[in-house]
Amino acid sequence: MKQWSLRLLLVGLLPLAGAALAQDMGKLVEAVDQEKARDSVDTEQMKEAVSTDGVDYQKAYDAVDKEKAADSVDMDKVKEAFTEPE
């Protein structure tokens, strides 16, 4: 009976865990400057990487200017998203 109660408690806590994860994901999304991130992608190259046969991941990777993509992320906000709340 004790194990059944514990399982029921864990199932009841799942929505809270999901809410905490969603909050952290929101912080991660806020850490990215969307405009800079878009500017880091060569759309013509990306279109060539995607076809009805699938995605050529190497071409997709090459379509991204890694330096610009890195500049679009605020690492302080990323660290904050992964920091335990006090």
Phi and psi restraints in degrees (value plus and minus 20) as a CYANA .aco file:
   2 LYS   PHI     -84.6   -44.6
   2 LYS   PSI     -60.6   -20.6
   3 GLN   PHI     -85.4   -45.4
   3 GLN   PSI     -59.0   -19.0
   4 TRP   PHI     -82.6   -42.6
   4 TRP   PSI     -61.6   -21.6
   5 SER   PHI     -84.4   -44.4
   5 SER   PSI     -60.1   -20.1
   6 LEU   PHI     -84.0   -44.0
   6 LEU   PSI     -62.8   -22.8
   7 ARG   PHI     -82.7   -42.7
   7 ARG   PSI     -62.0   -22.0
   8 LEU   PHI     -82.7   -42.7
   8 LEU   PSI     -60.8   -20.8
   9 LEU   PHI     -83.2   -43.2
   9 LEU   PSI     -64.2   -24.2
  10 LEU   PHI     -82.3   -42.3
  10 LEU   PSI     -62.1   -22.1
  11 VAL   PHI     -83.8   -43.8
  11 VAL   PSI     -56.9   -16.9
  12 GLY   PHI     -87.7   -47.7
  12 GLY   PSI     -48.0    -8.0
  13 LEU   PHI    -104.4   -64.4
  13 LEU   PSI     -32.6     7.4
  14 LEU   PHI     -76.1   -36.1
  14 LEU   PSI     -64.1   -24.1
  15 PRO   PHI     -80.5   -40.5
  15 PRO   PSI     -54.0   -14.0
  16 LEU   PHI     -86.5   -46.5
  16 LEU   PSI     -60.1   -20.1
  17 ALA   PHI     -84.0   -44.0
  17 ALA   PSI     -60.5   -20.5
  18 GLY   PHI     -83.8   -43.8
  18 GLY   PSI     -59.0   -19.0
  19 ALA   PHI     -86.2   -46.2
  19 ALA   PSI     -59.9   -19.9
  20 ALA   PHI     -84.5   -44.5
  20 ALA   PSI     -61.8   -21.8
  21 LEU   PHI     -84.4   -44.4
  21 LEU   PSI     -61.7   -21.7
  22 ALA   PHI     -82.8   -42.8
  22 ALA   PSI     -57.7   -17.7
  23 GLN   PHI     -84.0   -44.0
  23 GLN   PSI     -64.7   -24.7
  24 ASP   PHI     -84.1   -44.1
  24 ASP   PSI     -59.0   -19.0
  25 MET   PHI     -84.2   -44.2
  25 MET   PSI     -57.7   -17.7
  26 GLY   PHI     -81.3   -41.3
  26 GLY   PSI     -61.2   -21.2
  27 LYS   PHI     -85.4   -45.4
  27 LYS   PSI     -57.4   -17.4
  28 LEU   PHI     -86.0   -46.0
  28 LEU   PSI     -60.8   -20.8
  29 VAL   PHI     -82.8   -42.8
  29 VAL   PSI     -60.9   -20.9
  30 GLU   PHI     -85.8   -45.8
  30 GLU   PSI     -42.8    -2.8
  31 ALA   PHI     -94.1   -54.1
  31 ALA   PSI     -32.5     7.5
  32 VAL   PHI    -124.9   -84.9
  32 VAL   PSI     106.5   146.5
  33 ASP   PHI     -98.7   -58.7
  33 ASP   PSI      85.2   125.2
  34 GLN   PHI     -78.2   -38.2
  34 GLN   PSI     -59.8   -19.8
  35 GLU   PHI     -85.8   -45.8
  35 GLU   PSI     -65.2   -25.2
  36 LYS   PHI     -84.0   -44.0
  36 LYS   PSI     -58.2   -18.2
  37 ALA   PHI     -84.0   -44.0
  37 ALA   PSI     -63.2   -23.2
  38 ARG   PHI     -82.5   -42.5
  38 ARG   PSI     -60.7   -20.7
  39 ASP   PHI     -86.6   -46.6
  39 ASP   PSI     -39.2     0.8
  40 SER   PHI    -100.8   -60.8
  40 SER   PSI     -27.0    13.0
  41 VAL   PHI    -126.9   -86.9
  41 VAL   PSI     107.4   147.4
  42 ASP   PHI    -102.5   -62.5
  42 ASP   PSI      83.2   123.2
  43 THR   PHI     -83.8   -43.8
  43 THR   PSI     -53.7   -13.7
  44 GLU   PHI     -85.0   -45.0
  44 GLU   PSI     -64.9   -24.9
  45 GLN   PHI     -84.1   -44.1
  45 GLN   PSI     -58.6   -18.6
  46 MET   PHI     -86.2   -46.2
  46 MET   PSI     -58.4   -18.4
  47 LYS   PHI     -82.6   -42.6
  47 LYS   PSI     -57.2   -17.2
  48 GLU   PHI     -87.8   -47.8
  48 GLU   PSI     -48.5    -8.5
  49 ALA   PHI     -94.9   -54.9
  49 ALA   PSI     -42.8    -2.8
  50 VAL   PHI    -129.2   -89.2
  50 VAL   PSI     108.2   148.2
  51 SER   PHI    -161.6  -121.6
  51 SER   PSI     160.0   200.0
  52 THR   PHI     -87.6   -47.6
  52 THR   PSI     -40.5    -0.5
  53 ASP   PHI     -99.8   -59.8
  53 ASP   PSI     -34.2     5.8
  54 GLY   PHI     115.4   155.4
  54 GLY   PSI    -175.7  -135.7
  55 VAL   PHI    -136.9   -96.9
  55 VAL   PSI     110.0   150.0
  56 ASP   PHI    -107.8   -67.8
  56 ASP   PSI      79.4   119.4
  57 TYR   PHI     -84.6   -44.6
  57 TYR   PSI     -51.2   -11.2
  58 GLN   PHI     -86.5   -46.5
  58 GLN   PSI     -63.4   -23.4
  59 LYS   PHI     -84.7   -44.7
  59 LYS   PSI     -60.0   -20.0
  60 ALA   PHI     -83.3   -43.3
  60 ALA   PSI     -62.5   -22.5
  61 TYR   PHI     -81.2   -41.2
  61 TYR   PSI     -64.5   -24.5
  62 ASP   PHI     -88.5   -48.5
  62 ASP   PSI     -40.2    -0.2
  63 ALA   PHI     -95.7   -55.7
  63 ALA   PSI     -29.1    10.9
  64 VAL   PHI    -123.5   -83.5
  64 VAL   PSI     107.6   147.6
  65 ASP   PHI     -99.0   -59.0
  65 ASP   PSI      84.9   124.9
  66 LYS   PHI     -81.7   -41.7
  66 LYS   PSI     -56.3   -16.3
  67 GLU   PHI     -85.4   -45.4
  67 GLU   PSI     -65.8   -25.8
  68 LYS   PHI     -85.2   -45.2
  68 LYS   PSI     -59.3   -19.3
  69 ALA   PHI     -83.5   -43.5
  69 ALA   PSI     -62.7   -22.7
  70 ALA   PHI     -83.6   -43.6
  70 ALA   PSI     -57.7   -17.7
  71 ASP   PHI     -88.2   -48.2
  71 ASP   PSI     -38.6     1.4
  72 SER   PHI    -101.3   -61.3
  72 SER   PSI     -26.0    14.0
  73 VAL   PHI    -128.3   -88.3
  73 VAL   PSI     107.3   147.3
  74 ASP   PHI    -109.3   -69.3
  74 ASP   PSI      81.8   121.8
  75 MET   PHI     -85.4   -45.4
  75 MET   PSI     -48.0    -8.0
  76 ASP   PHI     -83.1   -43.1
  76 ASP   PSI     -59.8   -19.8
  77 LYS   PHI     -89.2   -49.2
  77 LYS   PSI     -55.1   -15.1
  78 VAL   PHI     -84.3   -44.3
  78 VAL   PSI     -66.2   -26.2
  79 LYS   PHI     -80.0   -40.0
  79 LYS   PSI     -60.1   -20.1
  80 GLU   PHI     -82.3   -42.3
  80 GLU   PSI     -57.7   -17.7
  81 ALA   PHI     -85.5   -45.5
  81 ALA   PSI     -49.1    -9.1
  82 PHE   PHI    -117.7   -77.7
  82 PHE   PSI     -20.1    19.9
  83 THR   PHI    -104.4   -64.4
  83 THR   PSI     116.4   156.4
  84 GLU   PHI     -86.3   -46.3
  84 GLU   PSI     113.4   153.4
  85 PRO   PHI     -87.6   -47.6
  85 PRO   PSI     124.4   164.4
